[in-house]
Amino acid sequence: MKNLIFILTIASFLAMSPPESSNLEQITQAISSGNANALGSYFDRNVEIAVLDEEDIYSKAEAIKVVQRFFNENQPKSFSQVHKGTSKGSDSQYCIGNMSTGGGTFRVYVYMKTNGGDYLIQELRFDKE
């Protein structure tokens, strides 16, 4: 009986802990390499994409196409994180960075929220510096 109580106590603490992986390293790598498909694997079912002055909410598949078109027109050379943080309840994270391309530098904003134990991208913005 003591073992059962111990196991239930540990299980409840594990269930309340925030997700282990934010996928931020893989997301950063996907942006650096201009890989829209890899980046899209971290999109939620619907994601808000803002590219320069165009902004809309897209399905995952549509969002991948929008980002791929942007990467084709602005081939990334590098991406460096400038800021990142987590919400107080650890249910969301953000990352702000600079992406260098042949056409200039873009400020990139990534907002993620937990969904099913993983952080998924809810919003992605590319603004010209």
N, CA, C and O atoms as a GROMACS GRO file, in nm:
protein
  516
    1MET      N    1   0.082  -0.119   0.000
    1MET     CA    2   0.000   0.000   0.000
    1MET      C    3   0.087   0.127   0.000
    1MET      O    4   0.057   0.223  -0.070
    2LYS      N    5   0.196   0.125   0.078
    2LYS     CA    6   0.286   0.240   0.082
    2LYS      C    7   0.348   0.264  -0.055
    2LYS      O    8   0.366   0.379  -0.097
    3ASN      N    9   0.381   0.156  -0.124
    3ASN     CA   10   0.440   0.169  -0.258
    3ASN      C   11   0.341   0.233  -0.355
    3ASN      O   12   0.379   0.316  -0.437
    4LEU      N   13   0.215   0.196  -0.345
    4LEU     CA   14   0.112   0.252  -0.432
    4LEU      C   15   0.097   0.401  -0.408
    4LEU      O   16   0.088   0.479  -0.503
    5ILE      N   17   0.094   0.443  -0.282
    5ILE     CA   18   0.083   0.585  -0.250
    5ILE      C   19   0.205   0.661  -0.301
    5ILE      O   20   0.193   0.770  -0.356
    6PHE      N   21   0.323   0.603  -0.284
    6PHE     CA   22   0.446   0.665  -0.332
    6PHE      C   23   0.442   0.683  -0.483
    6PHE      O   24   0.475   0.790  -0.534
    7ILE      N   25   0.403   0.580  -0.554
    7ILE     CA   26   0.396   0.585  -0.701
    7ILE      C   27   0.294   0.690  -0.746
    7ILE      O   28   0.322   0.766  -0.839
    8LEU      N   29   0.178   0.695  -0.682
    8LEU     CA   30   0.077   0.794  -0.718
    8LEU      C   31   0.126   0.937  -0.690
    8LEU      O   32   0.097   1.028  -0.767
    9THR      N   33   0.200   0.955  -0.581
    9THR     CA   34   0.254   1.088  -0.549
    9THR      C   35   0.355   1.131  -0.654
    9THR      O   36   0.350   1.245  -0.701
   10ILE      N   37   0.446   1.043  -0.691
   10ILE     CA   38   0.547   1.074  -0.794
   10ILE      C   39   0.479   1.101  -0.928
   10ILE      O   40   0.516   1.195  -0.998
   11ALA      N   41   0.382   1.020  -0.962
   11ALA     CA   42   0.312   1.037  -1.090
   11ALA      C   43   0.242   1.172  -1.096
   11ALA      O   44   0.240   1.236  -1.202
   12SER      N   45   0.182   1.217  -0.985
   12SER     CA   46   0.114   1.346  -0.987
   12SER      C   47   0.213   1.462  -1.005
   12SER      O   48   0.182   1.559  -1.074
   13PHE      N   49   0.332   1.453  -0.945
   13PHE     CA   50   0.434   1.556  -0.965
   13PHE      C   51   0.483   1.558  -1.109
   13PHE      O   52   0.505   1.665  -1.166
   14LEU      N   53   0.500   1.441  -1.169
   14LEU     CA   54   0.545   1.434  -1.307
   14LEU      C   55   0.440   1.490  -1.402
   14LEU      O   56   0.473   1.554  -1.502
   15ALA      N   57   0.315   1.465  -1.371
   15ALA     CA   58   0.207   1.515  -1.458
   15ALA      C   59   0.199   1.667  -1.453
   15ALA      O   60   0.158   1.730  -1.551
   16MET      N   61   0.237   1.727  -1.341
   16MET     CA   62   0.228   1.873  -1.327
   16MET      C   63   0.351   1.944  -1.380
   16MET      O   64   0.347   2.065  -1.400
   17SER      N   65   0.459   1.874  -1.402
   17SER     CA   66   0.582   1.939  -1.446
   17SER      C   67   0.570   1.983  -1.591
   17SER      O   68   0.499   1.920  -1.668
   18PRO      N   69   0.639   2.090  -1.628
   18PRO     CA   70   0.631   2.140  -1.765
   18PRO      C   71   0.696   2.042  -1.862
   18PRO      O   72   0.775   1.957  -1.821
   19PRO      N   73   0.664   2.052  -1.991
   19PRO     CA   74   0.724   1.965  -2.090
   19PRO      C   75   0.876   1.976  -2.087
   19PRO      O   76   0.932   2.084  -2.064
   20GLU      N   77   0.941   1.866  -2.110
   20GLU     CA   78   1.087   1.861  -2.104
   20GLU      C   79   1.152   1.933  -2.221
   20GLU      O   80   1.254   2.000  -2.206
   21SER      N   81   1.092   1.918  -2.337
   21SER     CA   82   1.158   1.968  -2.457
   21SER      C   83   1.079   2.082  -2.519
   21SER      O   84   0.959   2.068  -2.543
   22SER      N   85   1.144   2.192  -2.544
   22SER     CA   86   1.078   2.303  -2.610
   22SER      C   87   1.100   2.296  -2.761
   22SER      O   88   1.040   2.374  -2.835
   23ASN      N   89   1.182   2.205  -2.805
   23ASN     CA   90   1.213   2.192  -2.948
   23ASN      C   91   1.284   2.315  -3.002
   23ASN      O   92   1.302   2.326  -3.124
   24LEU      N   93   1.326   2.405  -2.916
   24LEU     CA   94   1.383   2.532  -2.961
   24LEU      C   95   1.512   2.513  -3.041
   24LEU      O   96   1.536   2.586  -3.137
   25GLU      N   97   1.593   2.417  -3.003
   25GLU     CA   98   1.717   2.393  -3.077
   25GLU      C   99   1.687   2.347  -3.220
   25GLU      O  100   1.752   2.393  -3.314
   26GLN      N  101   1.590   2.257  -3.236
   26GLN     CA  102   1.554   2.208  -3.369
   26GLN      C  103   1.487   2.318  -3.452
   26GLN      O  104   1.509   2.327  -3.573
   27ILE      N  105   1.407   2.401  -3.387
   27ILE     CA  106   1.341   2.511  -3.456
   27ILE      C  107   1.446   2.611  -3.505
   27ILE      O  108   1.440   2.658  -3.619
   28THR      N  109   1.542   2.643  -3.420
   28THR     CA  110   1.651   2.733  -3.456
   28THR      C  111   1.730   2.678  -3.576
   28THR      O  112   1.764   2.752  -3.668
   29GLN      N  113   1.758   2.549  -3.573
   29GLN     CA  114   1.831   2.485  -3.684
   29GLN      C  115   1.750   2.490  -3.813
   29GLN      O  116   1.806   2.515  -3.920
   30ALA      N  117   1.620   2.466  -3.804
   30ALA     CA  118   1.535   2.469  -3.923
   30ALA      C  119   1.531   2.609  -3.984
   30ALA      O  120   1.534   2.623  -4.107
   31ILE      N  121   1.524   2.711  -3.901
   31ILE     CA  122   1.525   2.849  -3.952
   31ILE      C  123   1.661   2.880  -4.014
   31ILE      O  124   1.667   2.938  -4.122
   32SER      N  125   1.768   2.843  -3.947
   32SER     CA  126   1.904   2.868  -3.998
   32SER      C  127   1.927   2.808  -4.135
   32SER      O  128   1.991   2.869  -4.220
   33SER      N  129   1.874   2.688  -4.155
   33SER     CA  130   1.897   2.618  -4.281
   33SER      C  131   1.788   2.647  -4.386
   33SER      O  132   1.799   2.602  -4.500
   34GLY      N  133   1.684   2.721  -4.347
   34GLY     CA  134   1.576   2.750  -4.442
   34GLY      C  135   1.492   2.629  -4.474
   34GLY      O  136   1.442   2.616  -4.586
   35ASN      N  137   1.477   2.539  -4.379
   35ASN     CA  138   1.403   2.415  -4.401
   35ASN      C  139   1.260   2.430  -4.349
   35ASN      O  140   1.234   2.409  -4.231
   36ALA      N  141   1.168   2.468  -4.439
   36ALA     CA  142   1.029   2.492  -4.401
   36ALA      C  143   0.960   2.364  -4.355
   36ALA      O  144   0.875   2.369  -4.266
   37ASN      N  145   0.993   2.251  -4.414
   37ASN     CA  146   0.929   2.125  -4.373
   37ASN      C  147   0.968   2.087  -4.231
   37ASN      O  148   0.884   2.044  -4.153
   38ALA      N  149   1.096   2.101  -4.199
   38ALA     CA  150   1.141   2.071  -4.062
   38ALA      C  151   1.078   2.168  -3.964
   38ALA      O  152   1.033   2.128  -3.856
   39LEU      N  153   1.073   2.296  -3.999
   39LEU     CA  154   1.011   2.395  -3.914
   39LEU      C  155   0.862   2.366  -3.898
   39LEU      O  156   0.807   2.378  -3.789
   40GLY      N  157   0.798   2.328  -4.007
   40GLY     CA  158   0.656   2.298  -4.005
   40GLY      C  159   0.618   2.180  -3.918
   40GLY      O  160   0.503   2.170  -3.874
   41SER      N  161   0.712   2.092  -3.892
   41SER     CA  162   0.681   1.979  -3.803
   41SER      C  163   0.655   2.025  -3.660
   41SER      O  164   0.604   1.948  -3.579
   42TYR      N  165   0.689   2.151  -3.629
   42TYR     CA  166   0.664   2.207  -3.496
   42TYR      C  167   0.547   2.304  -3.496
   42TYR      O  168   0.520   2.369  -3.395
   43PHE      N  169   0.475   2.316  -3.610
   43PHE     CA  170   0.356   2.400  -3.616
   43PHE      C  171   0.239   2.329  -3.551
   43PHE      O  172   0.228   2.206  -3.557
   44ASP      N  173   0.151   2.407  -3.488
   44ASP     CA  174   0.025   2.353  -3.440
   44ASP      C  175  -0.066   2.334  -3.562
   44ASP      O  176  -0.026   2.366  -3.674
   45ARG      N  177  -0.187   2.283  -3.542
   45ARG     CA  178  -0.279   2.261  -3.655
   45ARG      C  179  -0.306   2.390  -3.731
   45ARG      O  180  -0.316   2.388  -3.854
   46ASN      N  181  -0.319   2.499  -3.660
   46ASN     CA  182  -0.335   2.632  -3.721
   46ASN      C  183  -0.228   2.721  -3.661
   46ASN      O  184  -0.200   2.716  -3.541
   47VAL      N  185  -0.168   2.802  -3.746
   47VAL     CA  186  -0.059   2.887  -3.699
   47VAL      C  187  -0.070   3.024  -3.767
   47VAL      O  188  -0.103   3.034  -3.885
   48GLU      N  189  -0.041   3.128  -3.690
   48GLU     CA  190  -0.041   3.264  -3.744
   48GLU      C  191   0.096   3.292  -3.801
   48GLU      O  192   0.197   3.284  -3.731
   49ILE      N  193   0.099   3.325  -3.929
   49ILE     CA  194   0.225   3.355  -3.998
   49ILE      C  195   0.219   3.500  -4.045
   49ILE      O  196   0.122   3.542  -4.108
   50ALA      N  197   0.323   3.575  -4.014
   50ALA     CA  198   0.334   3.713  -4.060
   50ALA      C  199   0.467   3.726  -4.133
   50ALA      O  200   0.574   3.710  -4.074
   51VAL      N  201   0.459   3.756  -4.261
   51VAL     CA  202   0.578   3.777  -4.344
   51VAL      C  203   0.569   3.920  -4.395
   51VAL      O  204   0.486   3.953  -4.479
   52LEU      N  205   0.659   4.003  -4.342
   52LEU     CA  206   0.658   4.145  -4.374
   52LEU      C  207   0.520   4.203  -4.341
   52LEU      O  208   0.482   4.204  -4.225
   53ASP      N  209   0.446   4.250  -4.439
   53ASP     CA  210   0.316   4.311  -4.410
   53ASP      C  211   0.198   4.215  -4.431
   53ASP      O  212   0.083   4.255  -4.411
   54GLU      N  213   0.225   4.092  -4.470
   54GLU     CA  214   0.118   3.994  -4.489
   54GLU      C  215   0.106   3.908  -4.364
   54GLU      O  216   0.203   3.850  -4.317
   55GLU      N  217  -0.015   3.902  -4.310
   55GLU     CA  218  -0.038   3.828  -4.187
   55GLU      C  219  -0.171   3.755  -4.197
   55GLU      O  220  -0.271   3.814  -4.237
   56ASP      N  221  -0.171   3.627  -4.160
   56ASP     CA  222  -0.294   3.549  -4.163
   56ASP      C  223  -0.276   3.425  -4.078
   56ASP      O  224  -0.165   3.391  -4.036
   57ILE      N  225  -0.386   3.357  -4.053
   57ILE     CA  226  -0.384   3.229  -3.983
   57ILE      C  227  -0.401   3.121  -4.089
   57ILE      O  228  -0.495   3.124  -4.169
   58TYR      N  229  -0.309   3.025  -4.089
   58TYR     CA  230  -0.306   2.920  -4.190
   58TYR      C  231  -0.315   2.783  -4.124
   58TYR      O  232  -0.281   2.765  -4.007
   59SER      N  233  -0.361   2.686  -4.203
   59SER     CA  234  -0.349   2.548  -4.158
   59SER      C  235  -0.201   2.512  -4.162
   59SER      O  236  -0.121   2.583  -4.222
   60LYS      N  237  -0.166   2.405  -4.099
   60LYS     CA  238  -0.026   2.364  -4.093
   60LYS      C  239   0.034   2.351  -4.234
   60LYS      O  240   0.143   2.401  -4.260
   61ALA      N  241  -0.038   2.284  -4.324
   61ALA     CA  242   0.013   2.262  -4.460
   61ALA      C  243   0.029   2.394  -4.535
   61ALA      O  244   0.129   2.415  -4.603
   62GLU      N  245  -0.069   2.483  -4.522
   62GLU     CA  246  -0.060   2.613  -4.589
   62GLU      C  247   0.054   2.696  -4.532
   62GLU      O  248   0.126   2.763  -4.606
   63ALA      N  249   0.071   2.691  -4.401
   63ALA     CA  250   0.177   2.768  -4.335
   63ALA      C  251   0.314   2.724  -4.384
   63ALA      O  252   0.403   2.807  -4.403
   64ILE      N  253   0.333   2.594  -4.402
   64ILE     CA  254   0.461   2.543  -4.452
   64ILE      C  255   0.488   2.601  -4.591
   64ILE      O  256   0.601   2.638  -4.621
   65LYS      N  257   0.387   2.608  -4.676
   65LYS     CA  258   0.404   2.663  -4.810
   65LYS      C  259   0.440   2.812  -4.806
   65LYS      O  260   0.526   2.857  -4.881
   66VAL      N  261   0.376   2.887  -4.717
   66VAL     CA  262   0.405   3.030  -4.702
   66VAL      C  263   0.549   3.050  -4.658
   66VAL      O  264   0.621   3.134  -4.713
   67VAL      N  265   0.592   2.973  -4.558
   67VAL     CA  266   0.728   2.985  -4.508
   67VAL      C  267   0.829   2.939  -4.613
   67VAL      O  268   0.936   2.999  -4.627
   68GLN      N  269   0.797   2.833  -4.688
   68GLN     CA  270   0.887   2.786  -4.794
   68GLN      C  271   0.906   2.892  -4.901
   68GLN      O  272   1.017   2.914  -4.950
   69ARG      N  273   0.796   2.958  -4.939
   69ARG     CA  274   0.804   3.066  -5.038
   69ARG      C  275   0.894   3.179  -4.985
   69ARG      O  276   0.976   3.234  -5.059
   70PHE      N  277   0.877   3.214  -4.857
   70PHE     CA  278   0.961   3.318  -4.798
   70PHE      C  279   1.108   3.277  -4.798
   70PHE      O  280   1.194   3.357  -4.834
   71PHE      N  281   1.137   3.152  -4.758
   71PHE     CA  282   1.276   3.104  -4.758
   71PHE      C  283   1.334   3.099  -4.899
   71PHE      O  284   1.452   3.126  -4.917
   72ASN      N  285   1.252   3.066  -5.000
   72ASN     CA  286   1.300   3.064  -5.138
   72ASN      C  287   1.341   3.204  -5.183
   72ASN      O  288   1.438   3.221  -5.256
   73GLU      N  289   1.264   3.305  -5.140
   73GLU     CA  290   1.292   3.443  -5.178
   73GLU      C  291   1.401   3.507  -5.092
   73GLU      O  292   1.464   3.604  -5.134
   74ASN      N  293   1.423   3.453  -4.973
   74ASN     CA  294   1.520   3.508  -4.877
   74ASN      C  295   1.597   3.393  -4.815
   74ASN      O  296   1.573   3.357  -4.699
   75GLN      N  297   1.689   3.336  -4.890
   75GLN     CA  298   1.764   3.219  -4.843
   75GLN      C  299   1.842   3.251  -4.715
   75GLN      O  300   1.932   3.335  -4.718
   76PRO      N  301   1.807   3.186  -4.603
   76PRO     CA  302   1.878   3.213  -4.478
   76PRO      C  303   2.026   3.174  -4.484
   76PRO      O  304   2.062   3.069  -4.537
   77LYS      N  305   2.109   3.261  -4.429
   77LYS     CA  306   2.251   3.231  -4.414
   77LYS      C  307   2.280   3.190  -4.270
   77LYS      O  308   2.362   3.102  -4.245
   78SER      N  309   2.211   3.255  -4.176
   78SER     CA  310   2.230   3.222  -4.034
   78SER      C  311   2.112   3.274  -3.954
   78SER      O  312   2.037   3.360  -3.998
   79PHE      N  313   2.097   3.218  -3.835
   79PHE     CA  314   1.994   3.263  -3.742
   79PHE      C  315   2.055   3.260  -3.602
   79PHE      O  316   2.114   3.160  -3.562
   80SER      N  317   2.040   3.369  -3.529
   80SER     CA  318   2.091   3.372  -3.392
   80SER      C  319   1.982   3.421  -3.298
   80SER      O  320   1.914   3.520  -3.325
   81GLN      N  321   1.967   3.350  -3.187
   81GLN     CA  322   1.869   3.389  -3.086
   81GLN      C  323   1.919   3.512  -3.012
   81GLN      O  324   2.037   3.521  -2.976
   82VAL      N  325   1.828   3.608  -2.990
   82VAL     CA  326   1.860   3.728  -2.916
   82VAL      C  327   1.796   3.723  -2.778
   82VAL      O  328   1.860   3.757  -2.678
   83HIS      N  329   1.671   3.680  -2.773
   83HIS     CA  330   1.596   3.667  -2.648
   83HIS      C  331   1.516   3.538  -2.652
   83HIS      O  332   1.476   3.491  -2.758
   84LYS      N  333   1.494   3.481  -2.534
   84LYS     CA  334   1.400   3.371  -2.523
   84LYS      C  335   1.348   3.370  -2.380
   84LYS      O  336   1.415   3.419  -2.289
   85GLY      N  337   1.230   3.314  -2.362
   85GLY     CA  338   1.172   3.312  -2.230
   85GLY      C  339   1.056   3.216  -2.222
   85GLY      O  340   1.010   3.162  -2.322
   86THR      N  341   1.010   3.196  -2.100
   86THR     CA  342   0.901   3.105  -2.070
   86THR      C  343   0.798   3.178  -1.985
   86THR      O  344   0.834   3.260  -1.901
   87SER      N  345   0.671   3.148  -2.007
   87SER     CA  346   0.568   3.210  -1.926
   87SER      C  347   0.576   3.159  -1.782
   87SER      O  348   0.640   3.057  -1.755
   88LYS      N  349   0.512   3.230  -1.692
   88LYS     CA  350   0.517   3.196  -1.551
   88LYS      C  351   0.468   3.053  -1.526
   88LYS      O  352   0.526   2.981  -1.445
   89GLY      N  353   0.364   3.012  -1.594
   89GLY     CA  354   0.310   2.878  -1.577
   89GLY      C  355   0.379   2.773  -1.662
   89GLY      O  356   0.340   2.657  -1.662
   90SER      N  357   0.482   2.813  -1.736
   90SER     CA  358   0.558   2.725  -1.825
   90SER      C  359   0.473   2.660  -1.934
   90SER      O  360   0.507   2.553  -1.984
   91ASP      N  361   0.360   2.725  -1.970
   91ASP     CA  362   0.278   2.667  -2.075
   91ASP      C  363   0.304   2.732  -2.210
   91ASP      O  364   0.246   2.691  -2.311
   92SER      N  365   0.390   2.835  -2.213
   92SER     CA  366   0.427   2.896  -2.340
   92SER      C  367   0.571   2.945  -2.334
   92SER      O  368   0.626   2.972  -2.227
   93GLN      N  369   0.630   2.957  -2.452
   93GLN     CA  370   0.767   3.005  -2.467
   93GLN      C  371   0.773   3.096  -2.588
   93GLN      O  372   0.688   3.091  -2.677
   94TYR      N  373   0.875   3.180  -2.590
   94TYR     CA  374   0.899   3.262  -2.708
   94TYR      C  375   1.048   3.267  -2.736
   94TYR      O  376   1.131   3.242  -2.648
   95CYS      N  377   1.079   3.300  -2.859
   95CYS     CA  378   1.217   3.321  -2.900
   95CYS      C  379   1.216   3.434  -3.002
   95CYS      O  380   1.132   3.439  -3.092
   96ILE      N  381   1.310   3.526  -2.986
   96ILE     CA  382   1.328   3.636  -3.080
   96ILE      C  383   1.472   3.627  -3.129
   96ILE      O  384   1.564   3.614  -3.050
   97GLY      N  385   1.489   3.635  -3.260
   97GLY     CA  386   1.624   3.624  -3.313
   97GLY      C  387   1.640   3.703  -3.441
   97GLY      O  388   1.545   3.761  -3.493
   98ASN      N  389   1.762   3.703  -3.491
   98ASN     CA  390   1.796   3.770  -3.617
   98ASN      C  391   1.836   3.666  -3.720
   98ASN      O  392   1.920   3.579  -3.695
   99MET      N  393   1.774   3.676  -3.836
   99MET     CA  394   1.805   3.587  -3.947
   99MET      C  395   1.872   3.668  -4.057
   99MET      O  396   1.814   3.764  -4.108
  100SER      N  397   1.993   3.628  -4.092
  100SER     CA  398   2.067   3.694  -4.198
  100SER      C  399   2.039   3.620  -4.329
  100SER      O  400   2.048   3.498  -4.335
  101THR      N  401   2.006   3.697  -4.434
  101THR     CA  402   1.980   3.640  -4.566
  101THR      C  403   2.056   3.719  -4.670
  101THR      O  404   2.117   3.822  -4.640
  102GLY      N  405   2.052   3.670  -4.794
  102GLY     CA  406   2.113   3.745  -4.903
  102GLY      C  407   2.045   3.879  -4.926
  102GLY      O  408   2.106   3.972  -4.978
  103GLY      N  409   1.918   3.890  -4.887
  103GLY     CA  410   1.842   4.012  -4.907
  103GLY      C  411   1.838   4.104  -4.786
  103GLY      O  412   1.766   4.204  -4.788
  104GLY      N  413   1.912   4.072  -4.682
  104GLY     CA  414   1.914   4.157  -4.563
  104GLY      C  415   1.890   4.077  -4.436
  104GLY      O  416   1.897   3.954  -4.436
  105THR      N  417   1.863   4.149  -4.330
  105THR     CA  418   1.841   4.087  -4.200
  105THR      C  419   1.694   4.098  -4.161
  105THR      O  420   1.630   4.200  -4.184
  106PHE      N  421   1.642   3.991  -4.104
  106PHE     CA  422   1.504   3.987  -4.059
  106PHE      C  423   1.501   3.957  -3.910
  106PHE      O  424   1.580   3.878  -3.859
  107ARG      N  425   1.408   4.020  -3.841
  107ARG     CA  426   1.382   3.988  -3.701
  107ARG      C  427   1.277   3.878  -3.703
  107ARG      O  428   1.173   3.892  -3.767
  108VAL      N  429   1.303   3.769  -3.632
  108VAL     CA  430   1.214   3.653  -3.631
  108VAL      C  431   1.158   3.637  -3.490
  108VAL      O  432   1.232   3.636  -3.392
  109TYR      N  433   1.026   3.623  -3.483
  109TYR     CA  434   0.956   3.601  -3.356
  109TYR      C  435   0.888   3.465  -3.362
  109TYR      O  436   0.814   3.436  -3.456
  110VAL      N  437   0.912   3.382  -3.262
  110VAL     CA  438   0.849   3.251  -3.254
  110VAL      C  439   0.777   3.243  -3.120
  110VAL      O  440   0.838   3.263  -3.015
  111TYR      N  441   0.646   3.213  -3.124
  111TYR     CA  442   0.568   3.196  -3.002
  111TYR      C  443   0.516   3.053  -3.000
  111TYR      O  444   0.452   3.008  -3.096
  112MET      N  445   0.543   2.983  -2.891
  112MET     CA  446   0.502   2.842  -2.879
  112MET      C  447   0.418   2.822  -2.755
  112MET      O  448   0.434   2.892  -2.655
  113LYS      N  449   0.328   2.726  -2.762
  113LYS     CA  450   0.244   2.691  -2.649
  113LYS      C  451   0.241   2.539  -2.638
  113LYS      O  452   0.255   2.469  -2.738
  114THR      N  453   0.223   2.489  -2.515
  114THR     CA  454   0.219   2.345  -2.498
  114THR      C  455   0.089   2.289  -2.553
  114THR      O  456  -0.018   2.348  -2.540
  115ASN      N  457   0.104   2.173  -2.614
  115ASN     CA  458  -0.011   2.101  -2.667
  115ASN      C  459   0.025   1.954  -2.665
  115ASN      O  460   0.111   1.910  -2.742
  116GLY      N  461  -0.038   1.878  -2.579
  116GLY     CA  462  -0.009   1.735  -2.569
  116GLY      C  463   0.130   1.706  -2.517
  116GLY      O  464   0.188   1.603  -2.550
  117GLY      N  465   0.184   1.795  -2.434
  117GLY     CA  466   0.315   1.772  -2.376
  117GLY      C  467   0.432   1.826  -2.457
  117GLY      O  468   0.546   1.818  -2.413
  118ASP      N  469   0.405   1.880  -2.576
  118ASP     CA  470   0.511   1.937  -2.659
  118ASP      C  471   0.481   2.084  -2.683
  118ASP      O  472   0.366   2.127  -2.682
  119TYR      N  473   0.586   2.160  -2.703
  119TYR     CA  474   0.569   2.300  -2.742
  119TYR      C  475   0.550   2.304  -2.893
  119TYR      O  476   0.632   2.252  -2.968
  120LEU      N  477   0.440   2.366  -2.937
  120LEU     CA  478   0.412   2.381  -3.079
  120LEU      C  479   0.402   2.528  -3.114
  120LEU      O  480   0.353   2.609  -3.034
  121ILE      N  481   0.448   2.563  -3.232
  121ILE     CA  482   0.448   2.702  -3.277
  121ILE      C  483   0.306   2.748  -3.304
  121ILE      O  484   0.233   2.686  -3.382
  122GLN      N  485   0.268   2.857  -3.239
  122GLN     CA  486   0.138   2.920  -3.258
  122GLN      C  487   0.148   3.042  -3.349
  122GLN      O  488   0.056   3.073  -3.424
  123GLU      N  489   0.264   3.109  -3.341
  123GLU     CA  490   0.284   3.231  -3.419
  123GLU      C  491   0.429   3.241  -3.464
  123GLU      O  492   0.521   3.212  -3.387
  124LEU      N  493   0.447   3.282  -3.588
  124LEU     CA  494   0.580   3.299  -3.647
  124LEU      C  495   0.579   3.427  -3.728
  124LEU      O  496   0.494   3.445  -3.816
  125ARG      N  497   0.673   3.516  -3.699
  125ARG     CA  498   0.680   3.646  -3.769
  125ARG      C  499   0.819   3.668  -3.827
  125ARG      O  500   0.920   3.635  -3.766
  126PHE      N  501   0.822   3.725  -3.948
  126PHE     CA  502   0.945   3.767  -4.013
  126PHE      C  503   0.930   3.916  -4.046
  126PHE      O  504   0.851   3.952  -4.133
  127ASP      N  505   1.004   4.001  -3.977
  127ASP     CA  506   1.001   4.145  -4.000
  127ASP      C  507   1.136   4.191  -4.051
  127ASP      O  508   1.240   4.152  -3.999
  128LYS      N  509   1.133   4.276  -4.153
  128LYS     CA  510   1.257   4.330  -4.210
  128LYS      C  511   1.320   4.426  -4.110
  128LYS      O  512   1.251   4.510  -4.052
  129GLU      N  513   1.452   4.413  -4.091
  129GLU     CA  514   1.525   4.501  -3.999
  129GLU      C  515   1.554   4.633  -4.066
  129GLU      O  516   1.615   4.721  -4.006
   0.00000   0.00000   0.00000
